[in-house]
Amino acid sequence: MTTMSTTVNIGKKPAPVTLSDAAATKVAELLSQEEGAAQLALRVAVKPGGCSGYSYEMFFDSEVMDDDVVREFGTVKVVVDAASAELLTGSTLDYSDGLQGAGFNISNPNATRTCGCGSSFS
């Protein structure tokens, strides 16, 4: 897995999540299919719930709050709320497409336990 080296830091906080080249390419492709894509960012969040305590959420969002951490990976803007940033710091979002299926995966060094579905952690 490789990560993009064209990160633009906006603000002073460290990037809570880094996108691999494959993830940035796929997100850019998905964004290009959305109406009003120029105003959209990928929001990555952590919410209470799931079988291990927390679950990941990813969706396109047009709103950026004052305390959000914003980073750019090529043409993709990634937005993380302050509370989620604490739980995601050092994480990498990757995308793979293979025989077992296609999808995004978050590798989070802060997770002490994950479930079989891969979208829940504690």
PEFEN-V687363 format. One record per residue. SS is DSSP state (H for helix, E for strand, L for the rest). NEAR is the number of other ideal C-beta (glycine too) atoms within 12 Angstrom. D_LAST is the distance of its C-alpha to the last C-alpha in whole Angstrom. Layout:
# PEFEN-V687363
ss->{SS:SS}
near->{NEAR:NEAR}
d_last->{D_LAST:D_LAST}
This chain:
# PEFEN-V687363
ss->{L:L:E:L:L:L:E:E:E:E:L:L:L:L:L:L:E:E:E:E:H:H:H:H:H:H:H:H:H:H:H:H:L:L:L:L:H:H:H:L:E:E:E:E:E:E:E:E:L:L:L:L:L:E:E:E:E:E:E:E:E:L:L:L:L:L:L:L:E:E:E:E:E:L:L:E:E:E:E:E:L:H:H:H:H:H:H:H:L:L:E:E:E:E:E:E:E:E:L:L:E:E:E:E:E:E:E:L:L:L:L:L:L:E:L:L:L:L:L:E:E:L}
near->{17:16:24:28:13:16:23:17:17:20:20:9:20:19:30:37:46:35:42:29:25:27:37:34:25:28:37:28:19:22:28:17:13:19:11:13:20:13:15:26:36:38:34:42:33:35:22:17:17:22:16:22:20:29:27:37:26:33:21:27:25:19:15:22:19:11:16:27:33:33:37:25:37:26:23:38:32:46:38:41:29:21:19:32:30:22:31:39:24:20:36:31:39:30:30:21:16:11:6:9:11:16:20:31:30:39:26:33:17:24:26:12:15:24:18:11:14:23:24:24:31:19}
d_last->{24:25:25:27:29:30:28:29:28:28:28:27:23:21:20:17:17:20:21:23:27:26:23:26:29:27:26:29:31:29:30:33:34:33:35:35:33:34:33:29:26:23:20:17:14:11:11:10:10:9:9:5:5:6:9:11:15:18:21:24:25:29:28:26:26:27:24:22:22:24:25:27:27:31:31:28:26:23:22:18:18:18:15:13:15:13:9:11:14:15:14:17:17:20:22:24:26:27:28:25:25:24:21:19:16:13:13:10:11:8:5:6:5:7:9:13:13:11:11:7:4:0}
